C-alpha cells in the first residue's frame, strides 16, 4: 500500500487544490475523511475536507484561471492536455492499483480505467483542432453568417465512486481544450485517487506556467456539493450518481439557469433471441453483470431471453458464475472484488428480500462471504416470473434477473418499460431482429449494441442515456458542445442596410 502511495506522491493532505504548483490550501477547520480499503476494511490514508473558506479560495482561483486559459488558442490548450495524457501514462500502473485499492474493482479494471483517461486525452488533443462552427448563406446581399463556439466558464464535475478517475477525465480533458477551467468534487468513498490525479495535473500545469485550470475540492456533499450546484460562477455541472440526487442537482442548477450533464441510473438489459450465439452471450453477460461487482452504471441487470433458449442459456450462465473467483481484487485471477461500502451491502440484501416477496427464485448466490471480508458477496442470479417492482429499480450490486419472452414485440416492451435508459444490447444472428432493436421502435436507451454487452463503451462515442438516466452526453462525438457557448455572427460587408424577411422600415 505504502509503495503505491509513494509512487503517486500522496501524503496526508488538505482537501482543496489549485493546479499550477503543489499548493494545497491549509484549512485547519476541515474535518478528516478516512479512505477505507473495501477489501480489508482497513484505513488507507486520510485527507482534510474542504470548508466554506477553502471552497471560496478554489472557486476564486478557477475564475482567474479561466480568464487567462480561455485566451490561449485551442490547439495550444490541446498541447497541455497532451502532456496530461503523457503524465498519466507514466503513472498508469500505480494509479490503476490505487483505484483497485480504494474502490475495490479488480486490478485489470483499475489499470484499464487509467488507460481510458489516457485515451480521452488523446481524443481531446485532436479535438482541439476541430471545434468547428457552421457557415450559413444569408438572404441579404453582401452579408455573411456563421457560428462560432466560445469557452463557457468553470465546469463543476461531481463524480461517483465506481469510476473514480475516468469520468473526471471525460469531462476535464474535453472541457480543458474547450477553454474551460474545472472544479472536481470526487466521491467521499474515493478521495485518494482524486488526490493522486490532482498531483499529476498540478505538475503538468506548473510545467506550462498555468494556474487554476484543474482544481479539486474534497468535501461533504452538504457543504461542497450544495455550494457547487447553487453557484452562479459555475455555469455547467456534470453530475454522475443516483437518479434521486440527479433530480436534486437538476432542479438546483435549472433554478439559476445553469446547464447540467447528468449521468444517472442504468437498469440495463440484454435481449437474447432464439437466433443468438449462446456461448458468446453467456460470456458477455458474465462480464457485464459481475465486473466491478455489479457497480457500474452500465452493468447488465436484466436478461430478457426467448423461451426456446431460456433453459440452455440459464445453464451456461450458471456454469460461468460457478467459475468466478471472488477475493482480494489486487490478486491475479480474481474476477470480483468487494462492494464499496456497508450501504451497498445493505441495499443488495434488502433487494433480495423484496425479490422473495415478489415471487423471484434465487437460483445462484445471494449470500455474504464473511470469511473474505464484511463487504464480499456472491454474485446472484434470480429467475423472475415477470418484471416486478424490484426489477424496475436499479440495485447497485451483482444481481442479475432472468426473464422470458415469447416474441420480439414483447421483448422490446419488457426492455423499455423500466424508467432508466442508459445502455442496452441484443444477441442475435438475425438481421431483422438486430435492425428492429436499433430502430426508433426498438431500444429507448442512449446506447444500443448488437452482439456485445452493455458495458465497455469506447471513448469515441458520446456516452449517456435517456429518461431517468438524465439525457446527458460525455466523452466522444460532439459531446464537446456542452462545454462551450454557441454564438451566431452576421457580417455586413456592403454599404446598404437591408433587413431580413424583406421588411421595409422607414425611408
HELIX and SHEET records of a PDB file:
HELIX    1   1 UNK A    2  UNK A    7  1                                   6    
HELIX    2   2 UNK A   52  UNK A   69  1                                  18    
HELIX    3   3 UNK A   74  UNK A   90  1                                  17    
HELIX    4   4 UNK A   92  UNK A  103  1                                  12    
HELIX    5   5 UNK A  107  UNK A  127  1                                  21    
HELIX    6   6 UNK A  166  UNK A  177  1                                  12    
HELIX    7   7 UNK A  191  UNK A  207  1                                  17    
HELIX    8   8 UNK A  221  UNK A  225  3                                   5    
HELIX    9   9 UNK A  226  UNK A  229  1                                   4    
HELIX   10  10 UNK A  243  UNK A  255  1                                  13    
HELIX   11  11 UNK A  278  UNK A  290  1                                  13    
HELIX   12  12 UNK A  291  UNK A  294  5                                   4    
HELIX   13  13 UNK A  307  UNK A  321  1                                  15    
HELIX   14  14 UNK A  342  UNK A  357  1                                  16    
HELIX   15  15 UNK A  389  UNK A  392  1                                   4    
HELIX   16  16 UNK A  408  UNK A  416  1                                   9    
HELIX   17  17 UNK A  431  UNK A  438  1                                   8    
HELIX   18  18 UNK A  479  UNK A  483  5                                   5    
HELIX   19  19 UNK A  500  UNK A  502  5                                   3    
SHEET    1   A 3 UNK A  13  UNK A  14  0                                        
SHEET    2   A 3 UNK A  43  UNK A  48  1                                        
SHEET    3   A 3 UNK A  32  UNK A  36 -1                                        
SHEET    1   B 6 UNK A  16  UNK A  18  0                                        
SHEET    2   B 6 UNK A 214  UNK A 217 -1                                        
SHEET    3   B 6 UNK A 181  UNK A 185  1                                        
SHEET    4   B 6 UNK A 154  UNK A 158  1                                        
SHEET    5   B 6 UNK A 236  UNK A 240  1                                        
SHEET    6   B 6 UNK A 259  UNK A 263  1                                        
SHEET    1   C 3 UNK A 135  UNK A 137  0                                        
SHEET    2   C 3 UNK A 143  UNK A 151 -1                                        
SHEET    3   C 3 UNK A 484  UNK A 492 -1                                        
SHEET    1   D 7 UNK A 361  UNK A 364  0                                        
SHEET    2   D 7 UNK A 380  UNK A 383 -1                                        
SHEET    3   D 7 UNK A 399  UNK A 405  1                                        
SHEET    4   D 7 UNK A 300  UNK A 306  1                                        
SHEET    5   D 7 UNK A 268  UNK A 272  1                                        
SHEET    6   D 7 UNK A 423  UNK A 427  1                                        
SHEET    7   D 7 UNK A 447  UNK A 450  1                                        
SHEET    1   E 2 UNK A 420  UNK A 421  0                                        
SHEET    2   E 2 UNK A 466  UNK A 467 -1                                        
SHEET    1   F 2 UNK A 462  UNK A 463  0                                        
SHEET    2   F 2 UNK A 474  UNK A 475 -1                                        
END                                                                             
